[in-house]
Amino acid sequence: MVIALFITCVTDTMFPGAGRATVEVLERLGHEVVFVPEQTCCGQMHLNSGYRKQARSLARSLVRTFADYDVIVAPSASCVGTIRESYAELLGGPNPLASRMFELSELLVHHLGVEDVGAAFPHRVAYHPTCHSLRVLRVGDAPLRLLRAVRGLELVEPDRANECCGFGGTFSIKNADTSAAMLADKLDSIEGSGAEVCVALDGSCLLHIGGGLSRRGSQVRSLHLAEVLASR
């Protein structure tokens, strides 16, 4: 199968390893992954900040960019959620990407029917279900099924795992004190679980959590799910 990679802004600038890992996992499974260099931002930040004209322009550009591909994958539940849930209203008509754009875990488990990707990662792992993956895309237990199939991985569940980490895009900027308090609760639960690694589907949340762990001097590190699945 030919699968187009939508890299997303945060992955491109902050988590390039997650993008490479996404390609590695899919190629390991026998798929051809292509990258269209004309792709740009999906417009989520603009839309969330009230810049609808600019968001609409970016949405139209992305639709044109991926017009020739039946399956598109992105290592970001946040961006995929925006594209699938907001583009019809934003564009004022049918959303050509709605049925073709997938987050990695849902593509693997729900579309390709794969849980074991041949990964090995001998560490204790806590999974943080990001808000967009949990409440917008509703990926369910797809990430957990993938993690449980990883050889040597011990999955632990933090207290109140389903609570937001406090990032929330511009929320963390406009409501910094509240965001910091939410992050502190999240970090306490991750460290209290005994995890060595915190895994999530969104670079934005991993940036928030990873930064908080680093400032604490914590031994826990943050990784994108794709990076765990690419490990051998």
Steps between C-alpha positions, in 0.01 A plus 500: 500500500617853424464722805565875500664649809366826640784596732328794690676813625589383850635166379706670230655757730514329840456123455654401165583160650129426525459569131790273407366232734156517336659432163715218641202320656287520186784396271575206729144388441553513124340832413643776284508835678522817293565855611349792310734798555231759420308423821463774760320553831144364534386835641407382848688776681346766279150356538530477878621859518221647286692539173243319290602653167856380539384161630271461197786577264720238667218245496446547127873464441514174697201359312675574170829358623353160591238479225667203332538280810241260639673450836680771696662452840615756756676445834260746665149439629462875544556589136305201368212594729496855367504383138228241545271694732541864392574511128142452375377801696815699427485432126122535480448167325612137480827410668705295251747393768253379761509133403864493389691662786611276790698525820766227512351272767152500349645437153693200627233341721167605352584535130789258440407250772851492649593496869843337505743706291806302606620750760709435811534759777603363843379786716217588737263725304209726598258600225349850506176511296503849353174692488468494121573129478258424781215742439518603133638204306388246760784263419396290799747235606689489169820650649481265798455196277811601308700556819392168651638322193846655540751245626648574842275799565327527837191720482407691817194721551539835677225627730238715321665411169218649291541852637641775277869584542416871485650585162187550290670706228450869577341408836848454649589854391176679588450311828859431601440459875216252453700315236800474732283361780349240267847405380623456858217255568581311181870479584423376851285221360760398240786494747282324757432218255864398499525550124833551329337642188183698433348430158234700314370563148547878488829688491339805658406309815837322504668840475302622801549183706862449396587859585338465840684177574830657395450804723433265792821312432292186455647179362180439302527583129227565245470326162252492217321168451659467156848505652414211730345304214809554286733363769648154441 
